[in-house]
């Protein structure tokens, strides 16, 4: 465990290899199907996350949504 932590601290490339990177699921209200397929996420799962993390639950009002390294979906709303 110490060696993995040290390697991650010393090298960004090693950290990305071990921890992975977040994947884009929604960009400016449009679903990014490549990221959805890569992470085996259904549209229903995405919409559930949008409803849980926004005040409106409307895909058109989502600026970005990411599938994070830890398995959850983070959602950012568009600014007015």
C-alpha positions in Angstrom: 0.0 0.0 0.0 2.8 2.4 0.9 4.5 1.8 -2.5 1.3 2.5 -4.4 0.7 5.7 -2.4 4.4 6.8 -2.9 4.2 6.0 -6.7 1.0 8.0 -7.0 2.5 10.9 -5.2 5.7 10.9 -7.3 4.1 10.4 -10.7 0.9 11.8 -12.2 1.0 9.1 -14.9 1.2 6.3 -12.3 -1.6 7.9 -10.3 -3.9 7.9 -13.4 -3.0 4.3 -14.1 -3.8 3.2 -10.6 -6.8 5.4 -9.8 -8.2 6.0 -13.2 -9.7 9.3 -14.5 -13.2 10.6 -14.4 -15.3 10.2 -17.5 -17.5 12.8 -19.1 -21.2 11.8 -19.3 -22.9 15.1 -20.1 -21.6 18.1 -21.9 -23.8 21.2 -22.2 -27.0 19.2 -21.8 -26.0 16.5 -24.3 -25.3 12.9 -23.3 -21.8 11.7 -24.2 -22.6 8.1 -25.1 -19.0 7.1 -25.4 -18.5 7.7 -21.7 -21.8 6.1 -20.9 -20.9 2.9 -22.7 -17.4 2.7 -21.3 -18.7 2.8 -17.8 -21.9 0.7 -18.4 -24.2 3.5 -17.2 -27.8 3.5 -18.4 -29.7 6.7 -19.2 -32.0 5.9 -16.3 -29.0 5.8 -13.9 -27.8 9.1 -15.3 -31.2 10.8 -14.9 -31.5 9.5 -11.3 -28.1 11.1 -10.5 -29.3 14.4 -12.2 -32.5 14.4 -10.2 -30.6 13.8 -6.9 -27.9 16.4 -7.6 -29.9 19.3 -9.1 -32.8 21.5 -8.2 -34.7 20.8 -11.5 -33.8 17.3 -12.7 -33.7 18.6 -16.4 -30.9 17.2 -18.6 -30.9 20.5 -20.7 -29.9 22.4 -17.6 -26.8 20.3 -16.9 -23.5 21.9 -17.8 -21.3 18.8 -17.0 -21.8 15.4 -15.5 -18.9 13.0 -14.7 -18.5 9.4 -13.7 -15.9 9.8 -10.9 -13.1 7.4 -9.9 -15.0 6.4 -6.8 -18.1 5.3 -8.7 -20.5 8.2 -8.2 -21.8 10.6 -10.7 -21.1 14.3 -10.1 -23.4 16.9 -11.8 -22.8 20.7 -12.4 -25.7 22.9 -13.4 -25.6 25.6 -16.1 -25.3 29.1 -14.8 -28.0 31.6 -15.8 
